[in-house]
Structure formats: C-alpha cells, structure tokens
C-alpha cells in the first residue's frame, strides 16, 4: 500500500488534543538523575486506555516503570516504536518554569519537549488515530517507553532481559531527528580506570610509585588511539571517539600519589564490542610498560549502549521516507553520531531499526528553554500512522527475513 493511499486509514488528528498531551507529558517531569518517571508513565497509560489502546507497565525499579502500549493487529509481525520517559536535569538559564509547559510562536517549551515528550505524544496519537479509523493491520503496533535512557539504560536492559510479547519486523525510535530518517547510530560506553601506586614522601619520590604519572601515560595512549580511529571515518557516522571526562588522584601535594582514577567515554561504531575495547586498552597499557614495579591498573565498563546500522534499501527506510513525503516533510536519509536505546533492539532482537522523530537534537535537546515545533509533532504523527499502514496494511509488510531470538514460553503471540 502506498503511503498516500495509507492515509485513508488514518482518522483526523486533533491538534489541540495532541498539544494538550504533549504538555501533560512535559509537566510530568522525570528528571534523571534525581526524579522518577512514574508520573509520565501514568499520563501515557491513562491516555492510551482512554483512546482504546491496550496498556501495561513493568516496574524496573521502585517508581520507575517501563510502559507498553499496543494496538492489536493480525498474527503477523508488527511495528515497534521505542521511546523513553526520563529527561535530563533542568539546569540553569530558563526563562520560565521548565515543567510548566507553554506555547509561543508555534513552539512548545519545557524540559523534555524535544527529548522526547513530543515524540511520545506523536506515537501515541498516531496509534489512536489508526484505532479510531478501524485500520486493519497484519500485525500489532507497540510503543515501548523505557526508563533511565539518559543515564545507565536500566529500562532497555529490562526489556532485553524480559523479552518482547510479540514479533516485530521494524522498530522506529521516536527520538528527535528534525524528522530526518536516521539509519545508523553510534553507540556509547563508559570505562572507569583505577590506577594503584605506592605512597611516599615527596622529598624522596623514588621511594614510591606515582599513580598520577601512570594515569598521564594512559591518557597519552588514549590520545594516540584517537588519532588511529580518526583515520578511518565512516561516511554516515564519522569515527569512534575517546574522551577523558574526569580524572582524580593523589592525597596531597607533599605525597607521591598512591591512586588515580580516570573516567572515559568511548563512542562505539556499529558492531564494536565493549569488552574487546576494554581488554585491548589493558593490553596496550601492559605493552607500554605502565604496569609493574608497584603500579597496577584495572578497568571496568560501567555503561554500554550499542550502535546499529540498517541498510538504506530496507523496506522500513523506504516506508519512512515515503510516509514523511506524504505528510509534507522533506527528509533525508542520514546517520547519527548520538546514541539511543535502538541499538539494543537491533543487536539483541535482530529487528531492523531507524530513528525518526520531531525536534532538533543539537539545538534544543538538553538545553535551557528547550522547545519543539508543534507542526513537527503533528507531521510526525501523520508520518508514523502512514508508516504503519504502509508496512502492516493489506499490500504492505516489511521484510520477514529479520532474525529474532525465540520468545520465552508464555510470551508468544
């Protein structure tokens, strides 16, 4: 079914209702760290049930539930939308209360408006419009809204551990992309390095082993590795990166430092393995002669978010671009140097994934006076609904060849 024809299966979208839902989601807050996503989950569940959709929650931590909203369809594979309910801390520099959303100049302002309450409102409204139109779909449509995306990814890890209740041939992450179709994302990982030396009086530093000196040498190794990575750019994603985000160590000016810590951010290319990266770094540290003679070094990975890539000729990509065009949006197919939960869906379930959502990531997300264009939320709503009918309508259907791990007993649709 062509995207233009698919529009016939979409009920009219009430702009005021869509705006009100976005405002309610922004006002629900959900700062991470420092808050809970419970209020946002309650808004989603209440609105979903009011609009005739199925809704359930799975608690990840106290006050932090993942939300699953489903529009049932046939027995075939469905379409999965993915989002998150947490927002980054407010920070300083706001002109108005960040959790009292307001509209001005065609934009909706508030923390999380772009990242990503506007996207959540668009997905839920698109699903409701399909329900109201009585759309006949070959498989279900599900919105999985996770907690803790902005920090350690506890929500998406719980999804991976618990499995999905249905099978899906496509996943759309509703993060802000300026309504561009993102087919590849870098991942991210955090590594913590602990260096242990031996304390001594600074008057005789040779009696000790200086952990800070060893940490500096490790930083030099990372700088050299960054030069290597920069020489191998990817056309869509650029290259992997290292960043030394924090460093601490020592006990006092007149002491040889017995300890030092490094906190590293390592951006990942699709398919890179964090354990291999950690082991390779430790091996390079050993080969450089940094360890030994009283110096020990350990490393642990404290966070991992895998990258992903979907082929540009995949039916999901074609459906996304056609649906956006039918919604009146000029788009392009591109890559994303940021990271998102979609990497887990691609890697752990084998589901082809894209990122597509309203809002400007670089200009608005995580910024004071964050805002999103209301016209983009509405366009995203229409595009999402048309994408679903394109893939799941009588003549649609994304590729059925994608690998997915078997569902646990009792969770098979």
Secondary structure, DSSP 4 states (H G I P E B T S, - for coil): --HHHHGGGSPPP-HHHHHHHHHHHHHT--BTTTS-SHHHHHHHHHHHHHTT-EEEEEEEETTEEEEEEEE---SEEEEEEEEE--B----S--SS-TTS-EEETTEEESTTIIIIIHHHHHHHHHHHHHHHTT---SEEEEEEEES-TTTT-HHHHHHHHH--SS-EEEEEE----TT-EEEEE-EEEEEEEEEE-B--BGGGGGGSB-HHHHHHHHHHHHHHHHHHHHTS-BTTTB--EEEEEEEEE-S-TTB---EEEEEEEEEE-TT--HHHHHHHHHHHHHHTT-SBTTBEEEEEEEEEE--EE--TTSHHHHHHHHHHHHTT----EEEESS--THHHHHHHH---EEE--SS-HHHHTTSTT-EEEHHHHHHHHHHHHHHHHHHHSTT----TT---PPPPTT---
